[in-house]
Amino acid sequence: MSAAGRHARRINIAPTLHHRDHALKNVTGRARALTRSCLLFAKLAAFKGTLAHEPKRQNSARERHGQGFVAPAESRTTRVRSLVIEDEPQIGAYVSRLLGQLHGIVDLVGSIADARQALNNFKYDLAIVDRMLPDGDALQVVTALSQSAERPAIIMLTSKDAKEDVVEGLNGGADDYLGKPFEPQELLARVRAVLRRPRLLAPSVLSLGNVELHLGSNEAVVADTRILLRRREALILGALLMRRDRVITRAALIEEIYGFDDEIESNTLEAQVSRLRKKLAELGGDVEIRSMRGIGYILRLATPR
């Protein structure tokens, strides 16, 4: 075969080799992503049993006999509202459960469009952001959030964790960047770290009169009697104690204690406030929750009779 013919053959074969290499890279990338997902789900499954038993530790016999539970100093935050932006339903639900250990509300969305809608309607203290979403790279959301007047703490939680990706994410406005698969306790430790800003710190106990609420444990002390409140009752009491002697509107209270996916019937809030009011009264609390018709509620010291 002539030199010209051999040269022509090389020209014809080159595109084929290029496509083959490109295909191999795609297969390798998919295999790497699948491996990461398998590792992550294995860790989630391994930790599931531990997480399921954590609430029970707060209801031990020692606590029921009056010694009580005091949250670690780093977890003493109140009314933390978190937004999880994650398109994988299982991972999103799992991260939401982890964040549920904090004292507050967790909202979960799976796209940039839904994230923007949530951010337009609610103020968040914390955002956990997966980077690659069905409608684009969520780094654009992180950058916009980091430039907002009241920015939340931001952690990117993503399998896109090459060194250049981490640098890009941190430069783009994230406070922290964690790759998948991740250790659950490490995520919680990072969350507590980014929440240690002065505006998010709160005292470990809120009180008025002979009523105290221990933040992080849903435990209250009423006239020297310890009681473990339901989660939403504790959120209601916390919101009222933070605004003692001031009116909190019904709409503001609903926003503070419910996620936007929670189904709320017309009398749900009233029923929970009524149940809390009854518990405080039965234990001899010297505070009263007054209903302001058509407006909201106010917590103040009860008038002596």
C-alpha positions as CSV (number, residue, x, y, z in Angstrom):
1,M,0.0,0.0,0.0
2,S,1.3,3.5,-0.9
3,A,2.2,6.0,1.8
4,A,-0.8,8.1,0.7
5,G,-3.1,5.1,1.2
6,R,-1.6,4.4,4.7
7,H,-2.1,8.1,5.6
8,A,-5.8,7.9,4.4
9,R,-6.4,4.9,6.6
10,R,-5.0,6.7,9.7
11,I,-7.4,9.6,9.0
12,N,-10.3,7.2,8.8
13,I,-9.5,5.3,11.9
14,A,-8.8,8.3,14.2
15,P,-12.5,9.3,14.7
16,T,-13.3,5.8,15.6
17,L,-10.6,5.7,18.3
18,H,-11.8,9.1,19.6
19,H,-15.3,7.9,20.0
20,R,-14.1,4.7,21.7
21,D,-12.0,6.7,24.2
22,H,-15.0,9.1,24.8
23,A,-17.3,6.1,25.4
24,L,-14.8,4.5,27.8
25,K,-14.6,7.8,29.8
26,N,-18.4,7.9,30.1
27,V,-18.5,4.3,31.3
28,T,-15.7,5.0,33.8
29,G,-17.5,8.1,35.1
30,R,-20.8,6.2,35.5
31,A,-19.1,3.4,37.3
32,R,-17.4,5.8,39.7
33,A,-20.7,7.5,40.4
34,L,-22.4,4.2,40.9
35,T,-19.7,3.1,43.3
36,R,-20.1,6.3,45.3
37,S,-23.9,5.9,45.5
38,C,-23.5,2.2,46.6
39,L,-21.1,3.3,49.4
40,L,-23.4,6.1,50.5
41,F,-26.4,3.9,50.7
42,A,-24.4,1.3,52.6
43,K,-23.5,3.9,55.1
44,L,-27.0,5.1,55.4
45,A,-28.3,1.6,56.0
46,A,-25.6,1.0,58.6
47,F,-26.4,4.2,60.5
48,K,-30.2,3.8,60.2
49,G,-30.5,1.7,63.3
50,T,-28.4,4.1,65.4
51,L,-30.5,7.1,64.2
52,A,-33.8,5.3,65.0
53,H,-32.7,4.8,68.6
54,E,-31.4,8.3,69.3
55,P,-34.8,9.8,70.4
56,K,-35.3,7.0,72.9
57,R,-32.1,7.9,74.7
58,Q,-33.8,11.2,75.6
59,N,-36.6,9.3,77.4
60,S,-34.4,7.0,79.6
61,A,-35.4,6.0,83.1
62,R,-32.9,8.4,84.5
63,E,-34.5,11.3,82.8
64,R,-38.1,10.3,83.7
65,H,-37.0,10.3,87.3
66,G,-36.1,14.0,87.2
67,Q,-32.4,14.3,86.2
68,G,-33.4,15.4,82.8
69,F,-31.5,15.9,79.6
70,V,-29.3,18.9,78.7
71,A,-28.2,19.2,75.1
72,P,-24.4,19.6,74.3
73,A,-23.5,23.3,74.1
74,E,-22.8,23.1,70.4
75,S,-26.4,21.9,69.6
76,R,-28.1,24.6,71.6
77,T,-29.7,26.4,68.8
78,T,-33.4,27.4,68.6
79,R,-35.8,27.8,65.7
80,V,-33.3,26.7,63.1
81,R,-35.1,26.4,59.7
82,S,-33.1,24.3,57.2
83,L,-33.5,23.8,53.5
84,V,-32.2,20.6,51.9
85,I,-31.7,20.8,48.2
86,E,-31.3,17.2,47.0
87,D,-32.8,15.4,44.0
88,E,-32.2,11.9,45.3
89,P,-35.3,11.2,47.4
90,Q,-33.7,8.7,49.8
91,I,-30.7,10.8,50.5
92,G,-32.8,13.9,50.9
93,A,-35.1,12.2,53.3
94,Y,-32.2,10.8,55.3
95,V,-30.4,14.2,55.5
96,S,-33.7,15.8,56.6
97,R,-34.0,13.2,59.4
98,L,-30.5,14.0,60.6
99,L,-31.2,17.7,60.6
100,G,-34.4,17.0,62.5
101,Q,-32.2,16.4,65.6
102,L,-31.8,20.2,65.7
103,H,-34.6,22.3,67.2
104,G,-36.5,23.5,64.2
105,I,-38.0,22.8,60.8
106,V,-36.5,21.1,57.7
107,D,-37.8,21.7,54.1
108,L,-36.8,19.4,51.2
109,V,-36.7,20.3,47.5
110,G,-35.3,18.5,44.5
111,S,-34.6,21.2,41.9
112,I,-33.2,24.7,41.5
113,A,-36.6,26.0,40.6
114,D,-38.2,24.6,43.7
115,A,-35.3,25.9,45.8
116,R,-35.8,29.4,44.5
117,Q,-39.5,29.2,45.3
118,A,-38.8,28.1,48.8
119,L,-36.2,30.8,49.3
120,N,-38.7,33.4,48.1
121,N,-41.2,32.4,50.7
122,F,-39.2,31.5,53.8
123,K,-36.1,32.7,55.6
124,Y,-33.6,29.9,56.3
125,D,-30.8,29.6,58.8
126,L,-29.1,26.7,57.0
127,A,-29.0,25.3,53.5
128,I,-27.6,21.8,52.6
129,V,-27.1,21.8,48.8
130,D,-26.4,19.0,46.4
131,R,-24.6,20.4,43.4
132,M,-25.8,18.6,40.3
133,L,-29.6,18.9,40.0
134,P,-32.0,18.0,37.1
135,D,-32.2,21.6,36.1
136,G,-28.6,22.6,36.5
137,D,-25.6,23.3,38.8
138,A,-26.9,24.5,42.2
139,L,-23.7,26.5,42.6
140,Q,-25.7,29.4,41.1
141,V,-28.1,29.2,44.0
142,V,-25.3,29.1,46.5
143,T,-23.7,32.2,45.0
144,A,-27.0,34.1,45.1
145,L,-27.6,33.1,48.7
146,S,-24.1,34.1,49.8
147,Q,-24.7,37.6,48.5
148,S,-28.1,38.0,50.1
149,A,-28.6,40.4,53.1
150,E,-29.5,37.6,55.5
151,R,-27.6,34.7,54.2
152,P,-28.0,31.3,55.7
153,A,-25.1,29.0,56.6
154,I,-24.4,26.9,53.5
155,I,-22.9,23.4,53.2
156,M,-22.5,21.8,49.8
157,L,-23.1,18.0,50.0
158,T,-22.3,16.5,46.7
159,S,-20.5,13.7,44.8
160,K,-18.8,16.4,42.7
161,D,-15.9,16.5,45.1
162,A,-12.7,16.9,43.0
163,K,-10.2,19.4,44.4
164,E,-11.1,22.0,41.8
165,D,-14.9,21.5,42.5
166,V,-14.3,22.1,46.3
167,V,-12.3,25.3,45.5
168,E,-15.0,26.4,43.1
169,G,-17.8,25.8,45.7
170,L,-16.0,27.6,48.5
171,N,-15.1,30.5,46.3
172,G,-18.7,30.5,45.1
173,G,-20.1,31.2,48.6
174,A,-20.4,27.9,50.5
175,D,-19.3,27.8,54.1
176,D,-18.3,24.2,53.9
177,Y,-18.1,21.5,51.2
178,L,-18.6,17.8,52.0
179,G,-18.3,14.9,49.4
180,K,-20.5,11.9,49.1
181,P,-20.5,9.3,50.6
182,F,-20.4,11.0,53.9
183,E,-20.4,10.1,57.6
184,P,-23.6,11.2,59.3
185,Q,-21.9,12.3,62.4
186,E,-19.4,14.3,60.4
187,L,-22.2,16.1,58.6
188,L,-23.9,17.0,61.9
189,A,-20.6,18.2,63.3
190,R,-20.1,20.5,60.3
191,V,-23.7,21.8,60.6
192,R,-23.1,22.7,64.3
193,A,-19.8,24.4,63.3
194,V,-21.4,26.6,60.7
195,L,-24.3,27.5,63.0
196,R,-22.0,28.9,65.6
197,R,-22.5,32.4,64.3
198,P,-23.6,35.0,66.9
199,R,-27.0,35.6,65.3
200,L,-27.9,31.9,65.5
201,L,-26.7,31.2,69.0
202,A,-29.3,31.1,71.7
203,P,-29.3,30.5,75.4
204,S,-29.7,26.9,76.5
205,V,-32.9,27.8,78.5
206,L,-35.7,30.2,77.8
207,S,-37.9,31.1,80.8
208,L,-40.7,33.2,82.1
209,G,-42.0,33.0,85.6
210,N,-41.8,29.4,86.8
211,V,-41.8,28.0,83.3
212,E,-38.5,27.0,81.6
213,L,-37.9,25.4,78.2
214,H,-34.6,23.5,77.6
215,L,-33.7,24.0,74.0
216,G,-32.6,21.0,72.0
217,S,-34.4,18.5,74.2
218,N,-38.1,19.6,74.1
219,E,-37.9,19.4,77.9
220,A,-39.8,21.9,80.0
221,V,-39.8,22.6,83.8
222,V,-43.1,24.0,85.1
223,A,-43.2,24.8,88.8
224,D,-40.2,22.5,89.5
225,T,-41.9,19.6,87.6
226,R,-40.1,18.3,84.5
227,I,-42.1,17.4,81.5
228,L,-41.2,16.3,78.0
229,L,-43.3,18.2,75.5
230,R,-44.3,17.1,72.0
231,R,-42.0,18.6,69.4
232,R,-44.5,21.2,68.1
233,E,-45.6,22.1,71.6
234,A,-41.9,22.9,72.4
235,L,-41.6,24.9,69.2
236,I,-44.7,26.9,70.1
237,L,-43.6,27.5,73.6
238,G,-40.1,28.5,72.4
239,A,-41.6,31.0,69.9
240,L,-43.8,32.5,72.6
241,L,-40.9,32.7,75.1
242,M,-38.7,34.4,72.6
243,R,-41.4,37.1,72.2
244,R,-42.6,37.3,75.8
245,D,-45.1,40.1,76.4
246,R,-45.3,40.6,72.6
247,V,-48.0,39.4,70.1
248,I,-46.9,36.8,67.6
249,T,-49.3,36.6,64.7
250,R,-50.9,33.3,63.7
251,A,-49.2,33.4,60.3
252,A,-45.8,34.0,61.8
253,L,-46.2,31.1,64.3
254,I,-47.3,28.7,61.6
255,E,-44.3,29.7,59.5
256,E,-42.0,29.1,62.4
257,I,-43.3,25.6,63.5
258,Y,-44.4,23.9,60.2
259,G,-42.6,23.0,57.1
260,F,-44.2,24.0,53.8
261,D,-45.0,20.3,53.0
262,D,-46.9,19.9,56.3
263,E,-50.6,19.6,55.9
264,I,-52.3,22.0,58.3
265,E,-56.0,21.9,59.0
266,S,-57.8,25.1,59.9
267,N,-57.8,24.3,63.6
268,T,-54.5,22.4,64.0
269,L,-52.6,25.3,65.5
270,E,-55.4,26.2,67.8
271,A,-55.6,22.6,69.1
272,Q,-51.9,22.4,69.8
273,V,-51.8,25.8,71.6
274,S,-54.8,24.7,73.6
275,R,-53.1,21.4,74.6
276,L,-49.9,23.3,75.6
277,R,-52.0,25.8,77.6
278,K,-53.7,23.0,79.5
279,K,-50.4,21.3,80.3
280,L,-48.9,24.5,81.7
281,A,-52.0,25.1,83.8
282,E,-52.3,21.6,85.2
283,L,-48.7,21.8,86.4
284,G,-49.2,25.1,88.1
285,G,-47.5,27.4,85.6
286,D,-47.7,31.0,86.4
287,V,-47.9,32.1,82.8
288,E,-50.8,32.4,80.4
289,I,-51.1,32.1,76.6
290,R,-53.7,34.6,75.6
291,S,-55.5,34.4,72.2
292,M,-55.8,37.7,70.4
293,R,-58.8,37.2,68.2
294,G,-58.1,37.5,64.6
295,I,-54.4,38.3,65.3
296,G,-52.4,35.7,67.1
297,Y,-51.1,34.9,70.6
298,I,-49.2,36.5,73.5
299,L,-47.4,34.8,76.4
300,R,-47.2,36.8,79.7
301,L,-47.2,36.3,83.4
302,A,-50.7,35.3,84.7
303,T,-52.5,38.0,86.6
304,P,-52.8,37.0,90.3
305,R,-56.3,36.1,91.4
